[in-house]
Amino acid sequence: MVLEWLRQAAVNDVIWVAVVAGTLAQFLKPLTYWLRTREFDWHHLAATGGMPSSHSALVSALGMGIGIDQGFDSPYFALALIMSMVVVYDAQGVRRQAGEHAYAINVIIAELLSGHEIEERHFQEVLGHSKLEVAGGILFGIAIMLLWKFGIQPVFLR
C-alpha cells in the first residue's frame, strides 16, 4: 500500500510543477536583487525574503493545479486556497514584522557599540516579503502551472 502511495505521488504533476515553481522563484532572487541594486550576490539563492516569494509561488501553483484538475468548486481547491492564504499571510505579515524587529535591534546594538563595549551580534533582517514580492510569487506560481497545464503537458503527454 505504501509503495502505491509513493508511485501515485511520483506521477502527480501538480506536486512536481508546484515544487518547480517554488524552486525557480528562489533561483530568480539573485537576478531580481541585481536588477534592483546592480550588485550580484549569490547568497540570495538560499536567503529568505526577496523577489519573488518562493513560498507564494509554490502554494499558488499548487492551488492553480488543484483547481484545474479537481475544479475550482471542489473542497480540494478550497483547502489549497485557505492554506495558501495562511502561507502568504505569514510570508508578508509575520515574517516581515520579525525582519523589521531585527533591523531595529541591529540599530540599537550599533548605537550601543559606538559608546560601550558589548558583544556585536547581527540579526537577519530580511525574513519576510513585501506585498509586491508576495504578489510576484503568486503570479509566478500561477503562470508556471498554467504554462505546464496548457502549454507543455498537452504537447508532450498526449
VEXFI-727926 format. One record per residue: residue in one letter; chain; x, y, z of N, C-alpha, C, O in turn; residue number from 1. Coordinates in steps of 0.02 Angstrom, whole numbers, plus 50000, padded with zeros to 5 digits. Layout:
<rs>
(r "a","A",(X,Y,Z),(X,Y,Z),(X,Y,Z),(X,Y,Z),NUM),
...
</rs>
This chain:
<rs>
(r "m","A",(50041,49940,50000),(50000,50000,50000),(50044,50063,50000),(50029,50110,49963),1),
(r "v","A",(50097,50064,50041),(50140,50123,50044),(50175,50134,49976),(50183,50190,49954),2),
(r "l","A",(50195,50080,49944),(50227,50086,49879),(50179,50116,49827),(50200,50155,49784),3),
(r "e","A",(50116,50098,49832),(50067,50126,49786),(50059,50201,49798),(50052,50240,49751),4),
(r "w","A",(50059,50222,49861),(50054,50294,49877),(50115,50331,49850),(50108,50386,49823),5),
(r "l","A",(50173,50301,49857),(50234,50333,49831),(50232,50338,49754),(50253,50388,49725),6),
(r "r","A",(50207,50285,49722),(50200,50287,49649),(50152,50342,49627),(50166,50378,49580),7),
(r "q","A",(50097,50348,49662),(50048,50400,49645),(50078,50470,49654),(50067,50514,49613),8),
(r "a","A",(50114,50479,49708),(50145,50545,49720),(50198,50560,49667),(50206,50617,49646),9),
(r "a","A",(50234,50508,49646),(50287,50518,49597),(50260,50540,49529),(50295,50575,49492),10),
(r "v","A",(50200,50521,49512),(50171,50539,49447),(50122,50597,49452),(50090,50615,49403),11),
(r "n","A",(50117,50628,49511),(50071,50684,49522),(50104,50748,49497),(50145,50777,49531),12),
(r "d","A",(50085,50769,49437),(50116,50828,49407),(50103,50892,49446),(50145,50938,49444),13),
(r "v","A",(50048,50896,49481),(50033,50957,49520),(50085,50967,49574),(50108,51023,49585),14),
(r "i","A",(50104,50913,49608),(50157,50918,49659),(50222,50942,49628),(50252,50990,49652),15),
(r "w","A",(50243,50910,49575),(50308,50924,49546),(50312,50993,49514),(50363,51027,49520),16),
(r "v","A",(50259,51014,49480),(50260,51080,49449),(50259,51134,49504),(50291,51186,49496),17),
(r "a","A",(50223,51122,49558),(50223,51171,49613),(50293,51176,49643),(50316,51232,49658),18),
(r "v","A",(50327,51120,49653),(50395,51121,49679),(50442,51157,49630),(50485,51195,49651),19),
(r "v","A",(50434,51144,49566),(50475,51179,49516),(50462,51254,49518),(50509,51293,49513),20),
(r "a","A",(50399,51275,49524),(50383,51346,49528),(50417,51378,49588),(50446,51432,49582),21),
(r "g","A",(50413,51346,49646),(50446,51373,49706),(50521,51376,49698),(50553,51424,49719),22),
(r "t","A",(50551,51324,49668),(50623,51321,49658),(50646,51374,49607),(50695,51408,49619),23),
(r "l","A",(50609,51380,49552),(50627,51432,49503),(50622,51502,49533),(50663,51545,49519),24),
(r "a","A",(50571,51513,49574),(50563,51579,49606),(50624,51592,49651),(50649,51648,49652),25),
(r "q","A",(50647,51542,49687),(50705,51551,49730),(50767,51566,49688),(50807,51609,49707),26),
(r "f","A",(50775,51533,49631),(50833,51544,49588),(50831,51613,49554),(50882,51638,49532),27),
(r "l","A",(50772,51642,49550),(50766,51709,49521),(50789,51765,49569),(50803,51821,49546),28),
(r "k","A",(50793,51750,49632),(50808,51802,49682),(50875,51838,49671),(50876,51899,49677),29),
(r "p","A",(50930,51803,49655),(50991,51841,49642),(50984,51888,49581),(51012,51943,49581),30),
(r "l","A",(50947,51866,49531),(50937,51908,49471),(50895,51970,49488),(50913,52025,49467),31),
(r "t","A",(50840,51961,49524),(50798,52018,49540),(50835,52066,49588),(50824,52126,49586),32),
(r "y","A",(50878,52038,49632),(50919,52081,49675),(50966,52122,49633),(50975,52182,49645),33),
(r "w","A",(50998,52090,49583),(51044,52126,49539),(51007,52180,49499),(51033,52235,49492),34),
(r "l","A",(50948,52165,49474),(50910,52214,49436),(50893,52275,49479),(50890,52331,49454),35),
(r "r","A",(50882,52264,49543),(50864,52319,49589),(50925,52358,49612),(50921,52419,49619),36),
(r "t","A",(50982,52324,49623),(51040,52357,49654),(51101,52362,49609),(51147,52401,49624),37),
(r "r","A",(51102,52324,49556),(51160,52318,49512),(51219,52285,49548),(51277,52294,49528),38),
(r "e","A",(51205,52248,49601),(51254,52209,49638),(51232,52137,49637),(51174,52122,49653),39),
(r "f","A",(51277,52092,49617),(51259,52021,49615),(51281,51987,49679),(51338,51996,49701),40),
(r "d","A",(51236,51949,49710),(51250,51916,49773),(51218,51847,49773),(51157,51840,49776),41),
(r "w","A",(51261,51795,49771),(51237,51726,49768),(51200,51705,49830),(51161,51657,49828),42),
(r "h","A",(51211,51738,49887),(51180,51715,49949),(51103,51718,49945),(51069,51687,49984),43),
(r "h","A",(51077,51756,49897),(51004,51761,49889),(50973,51695,49865),(50912,51686,49868),44),
(r "l","A",(51015,51649,49840),(50989,51583,49821),(50960,51546,49881),(50912,51507,49873),45),
(r "a","A",(50988,51557,49940),(50965,51521,49999),(50935,51567,50051),(50919,51545,50107),46),
(r "a","A",(50926,51631,50035),(50902,51679,50084),(50826,51681,50086),(50792,51666,50037),47),
(r "t","A",(50799,51701,50143),(50728,51714,50148),(50715,51785,50124),(50761,51826,50122),48),
(r "g","A",(50653,51799,50106),(50636,51865,50080),(50660,51873,50009),(50690,51827,49980),49),
(r "g","A",(50645,51930,49979),(50666,51943,49911),(50611,51929,49861),(50560,51898,49876),50),
(r "m","A",(50623,51952,49799),(50575,51947,49744),(50595,51891,49698),(50653,51888,49678),51),
(r "p","A",(50549,51847,49679),(50481,51838,49704),(50481,51792,49764),(50530,51757,49777),52),
(r "s","A",(50427,51792,49800),(50419,51747,49858),(50412,51675,49833),(50363,51659,49799),53),
(r "s","A",(50460,51634,49851),(50457,51564,49828),(50401,51525,49863),(50371,51480,49834),54),
(r "h","A",(50386,51543,49926),(50330,51511,49961),(50264,51527,49926),(50222,51483,49916),55),
(r "s","A",(50256,51590,49908),(50194,51611,49874),(50189,51578,49805),(50135,51558,49784),56),
(r "a","A",(50245,51572,49770),(50245,51539,49705),(50225,51466,49712),(50185,51441,49673),57),
(r "l","A",(50253,51432,49761),(50239,51361,49771),(50165,51350,49787),(50133,51308,49755),58),
(r "v","A",(50137,51386,49835),(50068,51373,49855),(50018,51397,49803),(49964,51367,49796),59),
(r "s","A",(50034,51450,49765),(49987,51472,49714),(49988,51424,49654),(49936,51412,49624),60),
(r "a","A",(50047,51397,49637),(50049,51346,49584),(50011,51284,49606),(49974,51255,49566),61),
(r "l","A",(50019,51264,49668),(49983,51206,49694),(49907,51217,49690),(49870,51174,49666),62),
(r "g","A",(49885,51275,49713),(49813,51290,49711),(49786,51292,49640),(49732,51266,49626),63),
(r "m","A",(49823,51323,49595),(49801,51326,49525),(49797,51256,49494),(49749,51240,49459),64),
(r "g","A",(49847,51214,49508),(49846,51146,49482),(49787,51106,49508),(49755,51069,49471),65),
(r "i","A",(49774,51112,49573),(49716,51078,49603),(49651,51104,49573),(49606,51065,49558),66),
(r "g","A",(49646,51169,49564),(49586,51199,49535),(49574,51174,49464),(49518,51158,49446),67),
(r "i","A",(49627,51171,49425),(49620,51147,49356),(49600,51073,49354),(49555,51054,49317),68),
(r "d","A",(49634,51032,49395),(49621,50960,49395),(49555,50940,49429),(49519,50897,49403),69),
(r "q","A",(49540,50970,49486),(49483,50949,49527),(49422,50994,49521),(49367,50976,49542),70),
(r "g","A",(49433,51054,49493),(49378,51102,49488),(49386,51156,49541),(49406,51143,49598),71),
(r "f","A",(49371,51217,49521),(49378,51273,49567),(49321,51275,49618),(49321,51318,49663),72),
(r "d","A",(49273,51230,49611),(49219,51225,49661),(49227,51164,49706),(49182,51146,49744),73),
(r "s","A",(49286,51131,49702),(49297,51070,49741),(49322,51087,49811),(49352,51140,49822),74),
(r "p","A",(49310,51042,49859),(49338,51053,49926),(49415,51050,49926),(49446,51079,49970),75),
(r "y","A",(49445,51015,49878),(49518,51013,49873),(49546,51082,49857),(49595,51103,49886),76),
(r "f","A",(49513,51116,49810),(49535,51184,49794),(49524,51230,49853),(49565,51274,49867),77),
(r "a","A",(49468,51222,49888),(49454,51264,49947),(49509,51255,49999),(49532,51304,50028),78),
(r "l","A",(49530,51193,50011),(49584,51179,50058),(49649,51212,50035),(49683,51244,50075),79),
(r "a","A",(49665,51205,49971),(49727,51235,49944),(49724,51311,49950),(49775,51342,49966),80),
(r "l","A",(49667,51340,49937),(49660,51413,49941),(49669,51438,50012),(49706,51486,50024),81),
(r "i","A",(49637,51405,50059),(49643,51427,50130),(49715,51418,50154),(49741,51463,50188),82),
(r "m","A",(49746,51362,50139),(49815,51352,50160),(49862,51402,50126),(49910,51425,50157),83),
(r "s","A",(49848,51419,50063),(49888,51470,50028),(49881,51537,50063),(49930,51574,50069),84),
(r "m","A",(49821,51553,50085),(49810,51617,50119),(49851,51620,50184),(49878,51673,50201),85),
(r "v","A",(49856,51564,50220),(49895,51562,50281),(49969,51572,50265),(50003,51611,50299),86),
(r "v","A",(49994,51538,50214),(50065,51543,50195),(50082,51615,50173),(50132,51643,50194),87),
(r "v","A",(50038,51644,50131),(50050,51712,50106),(50047,51762,50163),(50087,51808,50166),88),
(r "y","A",(49999,51754,50208),(49994,51799,50266),(50058,51796,50307),(50085,51847,50328),89),
(r "d","A",(50083,51735,50319),(50144,51727,50357),(50203,51759,50320),(50244,51794,50351),90),
(r "a","A",(50208,51747,50255),(50264,51774,50216),(50265,51850,50217),(50318,51881,50223),91),
(r "q","A",(50206,51880,50210),(50203,51953,50205),(50195,51986,50273),(50218,52042,50283),92),
(r "g","A",(50163,51953,50319),(50147,51986,50383),(50195,51970,50438),(50236,52011,50457),93),
(r "v","A",(50191,51909,50465),(50228,51891,50525),(50303,51893,50513),(50339,51925,50552),94),
(r "r","A",(50327,51861,50460),(50400,51860,50448),(50425,51929,50430),(50482,51946,50446),95),
(r "r","A",(50385,51970,50396),(50406,52038,50380),(50415,52079,50444),(50464,52115,50451),96),
(r "q","A",(50369,52072,50490),(50374,52108,50554),(50435,52084,50594),(50470,52125,50625),97),
(r "a","A",(50448,52020,50593),(50508,51994,50628),(50571,52024,50598),(50618,52040,50634),98),
(r "g","A",(50572,52033,50532),(50629,52065,50499),(50637,52138,50520),(50693,52161,50529),99),
(r "e","A",(50582,52173,50526),(50585,52243,50548),(50609,52248,50620),(50645,52294,50638),100),
(r "h","A",(50589,52201,50662),(50614,52199,50731),(50689,52186,50731),(50725,52217,50770),101),
(r "a","A",(50712,52140,50690),(50783,52125,50686),(50822,52187,50665),(50876,52201,50691),102),
(r "y","A",(50795,52226,50619),(50827,52287,50597),(50833,52336,50655),(50886,52366,50666),103),
(r "a","A",(50779,52345,50693),(50780,52391,50750),(50831,52369,50802),(50866,52410,50830),104),
(r "i","A",(50834,52304,50815),(50884,52278,50864),(50954,52291,50839),(50998,52310,50878),105),
(r "n","A",(50966,52282,50773),(51032,52295,50745),(51052,52368,50753),(51110,52383,50768),106),
(r "v","A",(51005,52414,50744),(51018,52486,50753),(51036,52500,50826),(51083,52537,50840),107),
(r "i","A",(50997,52472,50871),(51010,52483,50943),(51080,52457,50961),(51117,52491,50997),108),
(r "i","A",(51097,52398,50937),(51163,52370,50952),(51218,52414,50924),(51268,52427,50957),109),
(r "a","A",(51209,52438,50862),(51259,52482,50832),(51268,52546,50874),(51325,52569,50883),110),
(r "e","A",(51214,52574,50899),(51219,52634,50940),(51253,52619,51006),(51294,52658,51029),111),
(r "l","A",(51238,52563,51036),(51271,52544,51099),(51346,52532,51088),(51387,52549,51131),112),
(r "l","A",(51363,52502,51031),(51433,52487,51016),(51474,52550,51007),(51535,52550,51019),113),
(r "s","A",(51442,52603,50986),(51480,52665,50975),(51504,52695,51040),(51551,52736,51039),114),
(r "g","A",(51474,52677,51096),(51495,52706,51159),(51510,52657,51213),(51538,52675,51265),115),
(r "h","A",(51492,52595,51204),(51501,52545,51256),(51531,52481,51227),(51523,52466,51168),116),
(r "e","A",(51564,52444,51270),(51591,52380,51248),(51541,52325,51263),(51530,52307,51320),117),
(r "i","A",(51511,52299,51210),(51468,52241,51215),(51480,52197,51154),(51509,52220,51105),118),
(r "e","A",(51459,52136,51158),(51470,52090,51103),(51426,52110,51043),(51367,52124,51051),119),
(r "e","A",(51456,52111,50984),(51418,52129,50924),(51385,52066,50896),(51417,52015,50884),120),
(r "r","A",(51319,52071,50884),(51281,52018,50852),(51238,52050,50800),(51207,52102,50811),121),
(r "h","A",(51235,52018,50742),(51194,52045,50688),(51138,51995,50673),(51150,51936,50661),122),
(r "f","A",(51076,52020,50674),(51018,51979,50661),(50998,51984,50588),(51006,52037,50557),123),
(r "q","A",(50973,51930,50560),(50949,51932,50491),(50888,51975,50487),(50839,51965,50524),124),
(r "e","A",(50889,52024,50442),(50835,52073,50439),(50783,52058,50386),(50726,52080,50391),125),
(r "v","A",(50803,52022,50334),(50755,52008,50281),(50728,51938,50292),(50756,51889,50268),126),
(r "l","A",(50674,51934,50329),(50643,51869,50343),(50578,51860,50304),(50561,51803,50287),127),
(r "g","A",(50544,51913,50290),(50479,51909,50257),(50481,51946,50190),(50534,51964,50164),128),
(r "h","A",(50421,51957,50164),(50414,51987,50098),(50370,52048,50099),(50326,52055,50142),129),
(r "s","A",(50384,52093,50052),(50338,52149,50042),(50277,52124,50004),(50277,52068,49978),130),
(r "k","A",(50225,52165,50001),(50165,52145,49964),(50182,52133,49891),(50154,52087,49860),131),
(r "l","A",(50226,52173,49862),(50246,52165,49792),(50282,52098,49782),(50270,52064,49732),132),
(r "e","A",(50326,52079,49828),(50362,52016,49822),(50314,51957,49827),(50322,51907,49791),133),
(r "v","A",(50265,51961,49871),(50214,51908,49878),(50172,51904,49814),(50160,51850,49788),134),
(r "a","A",(50150,51962,49789),(50111,51963,49727),(50151,51934,49670),(50125,51896,49628),135),
(r "g","A",(50216,51952,49666),(50259,51924,49615),(50264,51848,49619),(50262,51814,49568),136),
(r "g","A",(50269,51822,49680),(50272,51750,49689),(50207,51716,49669),(50208,51663,49638),137),
(r "i","A",(50151,51746,49688),(50085,51717,49670),(50077,51715,49594),(50059,51663,49567),138),
(r "l","A",(50091,51771,49561),(50084,51773,49488),(50133,51725,49454),(50115,51693,49404),139),
(r "f","A",(50194,51720,49480),(50243,51675,49452),(50220,51602,49458),(50224,51564,49410),140),
(r "g","A",(50196,51583,49517),(50173,51514,49527),(50114,51496,49482),(50112,51443,49453),141),
(r "i","A",(50066,51542,49478),(50008,51530,49434),(50031,51524,49361),(50007,51480,49325),142),
(r "a","A",(50076,51567,49340),(50100,51566,49271),(50135,51500,49255),(50125,51472,49201),143),
(r "i","A",(50177,51476,49301),(50212,51413,49289),(50163,51355,49283),(50170,51313,49239),144),
(r "m","A",(50112,51352,49327),(50063,51298,49323),(50022,51303,49259),(50008,51252,49227),145),
(r "l","A",(50001,51363,49239),(49964,51371,49177),(50006,51352,49117),(49981,51320,49070),146),
(r "l","A",(50069,51371,49117),(50115,51351,49063),(50118,51275,49058),(50117,51247,49003),147),
(r "w","A",(50124,51242,49115),(50127,51169,49115),(50062,51138,49090),(50062,51096,49045),148),
(r "k","A",(50006,51158,49120),(49942,51126,49107),(49917,51139,49036),(49887,51095,49005),149),
(r "f","A",(49929,51199,49010),(49901,51216,48944),(49952,51225,48889),(49934,51234,48831),150),
(r "g","A",(50017,51221,48906),(50068,51229,48855),(50111,51167,48847),(50112,51137,48793),151),
(r "i","A",(50144,51147,48899),(50193,51092,48895),(50159,51024,48899),(50172,50981,48856),152),
(r "q","A",(50117,51013,48948),(50086,50947,48958),(50046,50924,48897),(50053,50866,48877),153),
(r "p","A",(50004,50966,48867),(49966,50941,48808),(50011,50921,48750),(49993,50876,48711),154),
(r "v","A",(50069,50952,48743),(50113,50937,48687),(50151,50871,48699),(50158,50831,48653),155),
(r "f","A",(50175,50862,48760),(50220,50805,48774),(50184,50744,48804),(50211,50689,48803),156),
(r "l","A",(50125,50754,48832),(50092,50698,48865),(50022,50686,48838),(49974,50683,48875),157),
(r "r","A",(50017,50680,48772),(49952,50668,48740),(49930,50598,48750),(49876,50579,48727),158),
</rs>
